[in-house]
Amino acid sequence: MTTRSSIFMAAVGWAVLVVGCGGDTERRADTPGDAGQESDAGQVPDAGHEPDAGPLADSGTPENPGPTVGVSCSPGGGCSEFIGSGSGYIWVDGTKAAPDRYAGKTLCIRPGTYEYLALHGVKGTAEKPVTITNCDGQAVFNNTKSSPVGITGASRYLRLTGTGSTNLYGLVAGTAGGNQAHIDLREGTSDVEIDHVEVRGNPQGGVGIAFRTYPTCAGVWARGTWAQYNTRIHDTYVHDTVYEGLYIGPSHHGWESGLSYTPGVDCGGGKRVFEADVIGVEVVDNQVENTGNDAIQVGGALQGMTIRGNVIRNYGLNNNSSHSGGITVNPGSMGVIDANWIETAQPRSTQGILFQGLGGTLMMNNVILGANTGTLFNRTTDVNLQRASPPPVAYHHNTVVSSATEGIYVFCNLIKDNTVTFSNNVVAGAPVTHAGNGNNTACLSLFATTNLVSTQVAAAGFVDAAAKNFHLRPSSPAVDKGVNLAGVVDFDYDGAQRVPPHDQGAYVAAAGLPFAPARPEPAR
């Protein structure tokens, strides 16, 4: 069986207010909430001398050993230098160093429990990035006053990785204070990869991973002067956060007001500054659970956005309809949203996918289970970027099951001149399979002819819906009934190749072959 090679990468970001929409059958699109000014994380104290090593924290025994970068704390073990000795705090200020001081270096953190990790103005190069990793055990950061991990001061070309030991997550961003993000990247930080890191939320914390820089009213970090490049977040475990799990990019992208939406930051006196582009965002193979607001939110990702292979469970726990997306595609974002498992035990005010990005986006092979609204198309922001004749939004080969209110909801009045090309999906088990603001669903192209749509789960012919196995039985009415999307959607949720005649939904039925099991629980 041909399989799609997995892609490791991703991205993140935050703010207490997010963008969204939800509500009644006859609804008004919510204007995206103004993120306002984030609370100041405060000054990170000067590290002074490196603290003495204290007792090592118990790193536990992970269920499965993780990959390693092959480093050891021992001499000759691959560490260029040590920035943490087992306790205290870690403060690295690259603004006072030579330009190539950290390029290509591996900065190692000995196992233990620390107050925080702060990297300020630390820079590598595109060819020689800086690696920050643990060695020989797990390093945990707890900060009761602010963010336990912060990357600021226009740091660039970094990899923060927990692969320096056999722990699946060798770096842990634990307790945060003041409702600050557990991992906070801002102030012009760019070109950062984060992987094999755990975020442990707590009631005084905020967003799990926040990666965004807002422009100042002086024009610093404004659109046209700066951009956030190459945000890569993969193989992380983010759970129990007060607000968003991953918050990547700003929330009010564009420069033209329209469709009940005003982009930019209001500086008063009629002056507005506009949020910078986010170029290259990959959020892949993360596990995000129990988030107060959106699980994954991406905004301003004008080019190169990929959100793939993430497992999302129980999001929108704060029951705020404007901030309750499993995946929220915020204004200015365009790319591929592929093969994500999005599930919630309680529908609350959730949307499995909340879309208010740009035409040209492709959503495919996603499994959405138990949301209040399976997918909500709020608006497209093409008008805010003055895009003439934008391409349609494509929604193909998704499986949407047991939505509490409706499977699909669309604001055709806000999509304006755009359409949603809707083909080869299975929407089953919602009291209302699809609905639109003002009963207008005209912008859903091909909905009635190329999809399996039913208020009954049993009508889809799943292998075992009760066990969350949404593969198709050979006898399913969705088998061989799809339109040919070769060259658009060539693989299914499992990575199996699609061949004509195409099956509807996220899975290939593979008639004549043994039933594939449901996707296994991710190891933690």
C-alpha positions, 0 to 999 in steps of 0.5 A: 500500500502506498503511504504518504511520508509524514511531515514533521513541522509546525507552528504556534501563537497566542492572545487571550482573545481569538476570532470566531463565530457560532450560535443559532440557526439564524446567526450573525457573524461575530466580528473578530475580537480585538486581541488588545495589548497582551499583559506584560510578562515582566522583566526577566531577572539577570541570571548572574552566575550560573546556579549550583545544581540541585537535586534532579527531578524524577523524569519518570518512565515514558510509555514509549522512548522518544527519538534522540538527537544523540547528545549526552551530558558527558564530555564529548557527548555532542553538547557545545556548551551547557546553559542549565545545570539542574536547577535555578533559571536559565537566561541567555542574552544573545544581544551582547554576543558576537553575531556568530556566537551561537551559530551551529551550537548545541546548547544543552540543559541538564535534567532537573526542575528550573524556574524558567528558560529565557532566550533573548536575541539568540541567533543562528543562521539558516545553514547553522541553526542553534539547537537547544535541548535536554541531555540525559533526562527531562528538564522541567520549567515551572514559573509561578509569575510568568511564562516558564519558557520565553523566546524574545528579542528577535531571536532567529534560526532556533530549534527547541527540541526535547529529543536529548534523552529517551523521554518522549518529551524531554523538555516540559513547559510546566506551571505558568503564572499571570495567565501568560503563555507557557511557551511565549515567542514574540518581539520579532522572533522568527524561524523557530522549530519546536518539537518533542516538548510537553506543555502542562497547563495550570489554572494560572496559565494561559495559551500553551504555545504562543508564537506571534508578534504584534506591530507597535504603533511606531511601525516596528514589526508592521507589515511590509517591514518584517515577517515571521518565517518558517514556524515549525511545530511538531510532535508536541503534547499540549494539554489542560491550557486555560486558553488556546493550545497553539496560537500562531500568528496575529488575529487581524490580518489584512489592511482593508476593512470589510465584511464586518471586519477591521484589520490591524491595530488601532493606535488612536487618532485615526492611525492604524498599523497592520499585522505582518505576514506569517510565511511558512507555517507547519503544525504537524503531528501534535497532540492537543487536549483539554483547551479552554479556547481553540486547540490550534489557531493560525492567523496571517499565514499568507503562504505555506500553511500546513496543518496535518496529522494532529490529534485534538480532543476536548477543546472550547472548554470555556464555552465561548463560541468565538473561541472554540474551534478545534482548528481555527483558520484566522484571517489572512491564512491559506494552505492545507488542513489535512488528516486531523482527528478533531474530537470533543466529548461535550459539544458546548459551543464548539466548531470542529473547524472554524474557517475565516481565511483565504480562498485557495485553502484545501481542507481534506481527510479530516475526521470531526467528531461530536462538535456543536457545528462540524465546520463553520465557514464564517467569512473569507478575508480575500476582500481585506487583501483586495484579491480579485477573483479569489479561488474557491475554498475546497472542502473534500473527503472529510468525515463529519460525525454526530455534530450536536446542531449542524454538520456544516454552517456557512455565512454565504453573505460574508463569503461574498464572491467566493464559494466553497467547493464541497465534494466527496464528504460524509456528513452523518448524525447531525440533526441538521446536516447543513445550514446557512445564515438567513437559510442561504447555502448557495455558496456550497458548490456541489453539496447535494450531488457529490457527498453522502449526507444523512441525519443518521450515523448508520446511513454512512456504513462505518465499520464501527461508529461506536468504537470511533472506527469511521472506515467504510464497509465495502457495502457502504453507500459512500464506496465508489460514489465520489467524483474523481479528485486525482491530483487534488486529494491523492491519499486518505487519512491513513496515507492510503492511496486513492484510486478511481472510483473514489470513495467518499469521506476521509478513508479509502474503503479498501474493499477486499482487504481486512478492515483497517483499525481505528487510528491508534492512541498517540503515545505520551 
